[in-house]
Amino acid sequence: MQFDQLKRREFITLLGGAAVAWPLAGRAQQRTFPVIGLLSSRSLAVDTPLIAVIRQGLNETGIIEGQNVTIDYRWAEGQYDRLAGLAADLVRQHVAVIVAMGGDPSALAAKAATATIPIVFVGATDPVRSGVVTSLHRPGGNITGVSGFMTEMEPKRLELLRELRPHATTTAVLVNPNEPSIEIRVSDIQTAARSVGQEITILNASTIRDIDAAFARLAQMRADALLVAGDPFFFNRAAQLVVLAARHAIPSLYSRREFAAAGGLMSYGSTFNDIYRLVGVYAARILKGEKPGDLPIQLATKFELVIDLSTARVLWLGVPPTLLARADEVIE
């Protein structure tokens, strides 16, 4: 009897030890998965559809979140001063690769945080001029990525606004002065304005209050049209921008389709699905052993013009048939 009781106690002790060991073993097994650190200057709400596209790119090469890779997410919510700390945190976690999405702010923060962990970035300006890489064909070091940059982008946007408002005398451009590549962006816009013979006024906004103040200024100066520069902070404030443009009856052009889908008059920019799928593909190739510095920077090749006719009607604005004919999408 005593022997049976002893055996029973040993069995219970062994079972209890196993119950403790199994979860630990499970956690240890999970930690063997490589981790992708996703760093974004935007927010979860804005990035959710784009993350789905990144997963698509990963899946194409057999990399599936939860099965053979883990993704650790960090969002700056449009506050660029948070990016350095978030990037440093991912470095401390020893992630296998950092995906820096949301333009130059995220790319430059990730680059400053590590010279060894591979980085795949998504940019909107010239990555060489902005200092993200030294070469498009051989970026070198630990960084590569995809850029929606096109030399003719800003002139094209201003031409579209001029076609929409051919008699406009006052065109304003809204930019975020805290964006790391702001000097390059403003220079490109000013050069583009001169090339098409358009006078422009630069307005700055880096906070919610700044946006309100900028539209008050637009009303005061009786601006004929507004170009909203592509910037992650503005993506987070799309609803505010679209509502204010309607309230002040200012025809506006934006950099992403999402603005037009939210009620903005017109957008022209790269198709982000292609860009973010490539980001997933590049991250997967790096996880499988390729060096980021050997992967050339990919540039966007597809661009789309979206026009919201319902907003045009609200603004009592006629859209030229030639412009409608060139639109990739017309929202009724």
HURA-V73472 format. One record per helix or strand of 2 or more residues. SS is the DSSP state (2 for helix, 1 for strand). FROM is the first residue (numbers start at 0). LEN is the number of residues. Records with the same first field share a line. If there is no record, write none. Layout:
SS = FROM-LEN ; FROM-LEN
This chain:
2 = 1-30 ; 43-17 ; 79-13 ; 103-10 ; 152-12 ; 181-14 ; 207-14 ; 231-5 ; 237-10 ; 256-5 ; 271-16 ; 291-3 ; 308-6 ; 320-6
1 = 33-7 ; 68-7 ; 96-5 ; 117-6 ; 142-5 ; 170-5 ; 199-5 ; 224-4 ; 250-4 ; 265-5 ; 297-2 ; 302-6 ; 328-3
